[in-house]
Amino acid sequence: MRAPTRVPRKARVPERDVERTMTFAALARAPDRRRTEARLLTLVVLITVFGYTYTGLSMGGLRPGGLAVFTAGMLFMTVVPHLVLRRYAPRADPLILPLATLLTGIGLVLLHRLDLTYAQTPRLKTAQAADGQLLWTVIGVMVCLAILLLLRDHRILQRYIYLTMVIALVLLMAPAFFGADMYGAKRWILLGPLSLQPGEFVKIMISVFFAGYLTVNRDALALAGRRVMGIQLPPGRQLAPIFTIWAISLLVLIFERDLGTSLIFFGVFVIMLYMATDRTSWVVCGLLMATVGAAVVGSLEPHVHGRVTAWLDPMRAFTKEGQAEHMSNQLAEALLSFGSGGISGSGLGQGHPELIGFAGNSDFILTTVGEELGLAGVMAVIMLYVLLAQRGLRVGLSARDPFGKLLAVGLSGALLLQVFVVSGGVTGLIPLTGKALPFLAKGGSSLVANWVMVALLLRISDRAQRRREPA
């Protein structure tokens, strides 16, 4: 008899070798990330310098005097970070830095446009902000580079989550006891001639804490409890964390009258909780608790109640009844500004955004976009924010470690929430919150905090891509 022919078994390739074989193409494309980034950064410099020059020519008919300083600042914001990324984070996402730089450059152009009007109209008594904002931009970029140089692995932050949360709570509560009451809210701490908004840094710290906390406790929080009205609620003993965060956000809303920080603080936790557990019941509980808390505080706290009243009937501020109640007319002026801009706007330098007063270079800077660049400009700016958040969520999906996933999602969620509460407030969708529009609005604390967020996203994306490619 013939011996049965043995069919040779297919050699099994170790999983590590399979991964190596499949990712050589990705490794060959790795340098393309930085080349793509360089092309985009070149386009960013051209767009912002053109906008700065056009604004000066449109309003004064002459080339703006600070063009050389502005161009040098934009070159520093693009060339130096790009070179650092090539050396220390070569596989980082190629779109995050150009998007952040473009938004910052647009903000500098808008502040320069407002400064020209403030200089021509001394009766407005509004200090110029573009030069100071450029200085804070350089500081923010340098902080971003320092983080990229010193923090080689984002997972190191997971070791200090409780220390981070203690510092965040101290900063969050500090304005209630040591802060200055400005524009009806206590969100600033005055340090001599400087003012600090701790809430801008708190949103990053709580994202770090929640990412570490949920990484350890997500299995317990994912347990199912009773079913009410078709919704699977979490167990009662697991509701303690969300009740604690809810109570802290209400305390911020009551003692500091800061609706924006309270919404972002609670919203980031609910987003990350849903990401960690994949349970819709947490989102439902969070929305119900946020609605109840905002309704109670809005009816009892005078400052918050006044903003809700102005939101429900903004045009009443122009009537005798509204003036007797000292209602703010900023929302009504913002709506008129958006309406006068139409689809394409009046053109840079051709509108009157300065009529909104001090808010022209704060959270109401979006009205300058709406009036002079129109609905098209507003949608373009919002899409830049959406694209930046999308890249952050993409980084979270590509990360292999749970901490990196949750941290990237938390940072992206905080950015989206802040854009929502600011743009929703100035357009009348929700009551005014007073938060600064990320990257665009005047504010050193906000700008530095946003560049810290950019640094963390770049580091996580570089680490995630390195783990997908062979050593």
RAKA-V941284 format. One record per backbone hydrogen bond with DSSP energy under -0.5 kcal/mol. CO is the residue of the C=O (numbers start at 0). NH is the residue of the N-H. If there is no record, write none. Layout:
BEGIN
CO:NH ; CO:NH
END
This chain:
BEGIN
4:6 ; 5:7 ; 11:13 ; 13:17 ; 14:18 ; 15:19 ; 16:20 ; 17:21 ; 18:22 ; 19:23 ; 20:23 ; 22:26 ; 23:27 ; 24:28 ; 25:29 ; 26:29 ; 28:31 ; 28:32 ; 29:32 ; 29:33 ; 30:33 ; 30:34 ; 31:35 ; 32:36 ; 33:37 ; 34:38 ; 35:39 ; 36:40 ; 37:41 ; 38:42 ; 39:43 ; 40:44 ; 41:45 ; 42:46 ; 43:47 ; 44:48 ; 45:49 ; 46:50 ; 47:51 ; 48:52 ; 49:53 ; 50:54 ; 51:55 ; 52:56 ; 53:57 ; 54:58 ; 55:59 ; 55:60 ; 55:61 ; 56:60 ; 63:66 ; 65:69 ; 66:70 ; 67:71 ; 68:72 ; 69:73 ; 70:74 ; 71:75 ; 72:76 ; 73:77 ; 74:78 ; 74:79 ; 75:79 ; 75:80 ; 77:81 ; 78:82 ; 79:83 ; 80:84 ; 81:85 ; 82:86 ; 83:87 ; 84:88 ; 88:91 ; 92:96 ; 94:98 ; 95:99 ; 96:100 ; 97:101 ; 98:102 ; 99:103 ; 100:104 ; 101:105 ; 102:106 ; 103:107 ; 104:108 ; 105:109 ; 106:110 ; 107:111 ; 108:112 ; 109:113 ; 110:114 ; 111:115 ; 112:116 ; 113:117 ; 114:118 ; 115:119 ; 116:120 ; 120:123 ; 121:124 ; 128:132 ; 129:133 ; 130:134 ; 131:135 ; 132:136 ; 133:137 ; 134:138 ; 135:139 ; 136:140 ; 137:141 ; 138:142 ; 139:143 ; 140:144 ; 141:145 ; 142:146 ; 143:147 ; 144:148 ; 145:149 ; 146:150 ; 149:151 ; 152:155 ; 153:156 ; 154:157 ; 155:158 ; 156:159 ; 157:160 ; 159:163 ; 160:164 ; 161:165 ; 162:166 ; 163:167 ; 164:168 ; 165:169 ; 166:170 ; 167:171 ; 168:172 ; 169:173 ; 170:174 ; 172:175 ; 172:176 ; 173:176 ; 173:177 ; 173:178 ; 174:178 ; 179:181 ; 179:187 ; 181:184 ; 184:181 ; 184:186 ; 187:179 ; 188:195 ; 190:193 ; 193:190 ; 195:188 ; 195:197 ; 196:199 ; 196:200 ; 197:200 ; 197:201 ; 198:202 ; 200:204 ; 201:205 ; 202:206 ; 203:207 ; 204:208 ; 205:209 ; 206:210 ; 207:211 ; 208:212 ; 209:213 ; 210:214 ; 211:215 ; 212:216 ; 213:217 ; 216:220 ; 217:221 ; 219:222 ; 225:227 ; 225:232 ; 227:230 ; 230:227 ; 230:232 ; 232:224 ; 234:237 ; 235:238 ; 236:239 ; 238:242 ; 239:243 ; 240:244 ; 241:245 ; 242:246 ; 243:247 ; 244:248 ; 245:249 ; 246:250 ; 247:251 ; 248:252 ; 249:253 ; 250:254 ; 251:255 ; 251:257 ; 255:185 ; 256:258 ; 257:261 ; 258:262 ; 259:263 ; 260:264 ; 261:265 ; 262:266 ; 263:267 ; 264:268 ; 265:269 ; 266:270 ; 267:271 ; 268:272 ; 269:273 ; 270:274 ; 271:275 ; 272:276 ; 273:277 ; 277:279 ; 278:281 ; 278:282 ; 279:283 ; 280:284 ; 281:285 ; 282:286 ; 283:287 ; 284:288 ; 285:289 ; 286:290 ; 287:291 ; 288:292 ; 289:293 ; 290:294 ; 291:295 ; 292:296 ; 293:297 ; 294:298 ; 295:299 ; 296:300 ; 300:304 ; 301:305 ; 302:306 ; 303:307 ; 304:308 ; 305:309 ; 306:310 ; 307:311 ; 308:312 ; 310:313 ; 312:315 ; 313:316 ; 314:317 ; 315:318 ; 315:321 ; 318:322 ; 319:323 ; 320:324 ; 321:326 ; 322:325 ; 328:332 ; 329:333 ; 330:334 ; 331:335 ; 332:336 ; 333:337 ; 334:338 ; 335:339 ; 336:340 ; 337:341 ; 340:344 ; 341:374 ; 342:375 ; 346:349 ; 351:354 ; 352:355 ; 353:356 ; 355:358 ; 356:359 ; 357:360 ; 358:361 ; 358:363 ; 360:441 ; 361:364 ; 362:365 ; 363:366 ; 363:367 ; 364:367 ; 364:368 ; 365:369 ; 366:370 ; 367:371 ; 368:372 ; 368:373 ; 370:345 ; 371:346 ; 372:376 ; 373:377 ; 374:378 ; 375:379 ; 376:380 ; 377:381 ; 378:382 ; 379:383 ; 380:384 ; 381:385 ; 382:386 ; 383:387 ; 384:388 ; 385:389 ; 386:390 ; 387:391 ; 388:392 ; 389:393 ; 390:394 ; 391:395 ; 392:396 ; 393:397 ; 394:398 ; 400:404 ; 401:405 ; 402:406 ; 403:407 ; 404:408 ; 405:409 ; 406:410 ; 407:411 ; 408:412 ; 409:413 ; 410:414 ; 411:415 ; 412:416 ; 413:417 ; 414:418 ; 415:419 ; 416:420 ; 417:421 ; 418:422 ; 419:423 ; 420:424 ; 421:425 ; 422:426 ; 423:428 ; 423:429 ; 424:427 ; 432:259 ; 436:439 ; 436:440 ; 437:439 ; 442:446 ; 443:447 ; 444:448 ; 445:449 ; 446:450 ; 447:451 ; 448:452 ; 449:453 ; 450:454 ; 451:455 ; 452:456 ; 453:457 ; 454:458 ; 455:459 ; 456:460 ; 457:461 ; 458:462 ; 459:463 ; 460:464 ; 461:465 ; 462:466 ; 463:467 ; 464:467 ; 464:468 ; 465:468
END
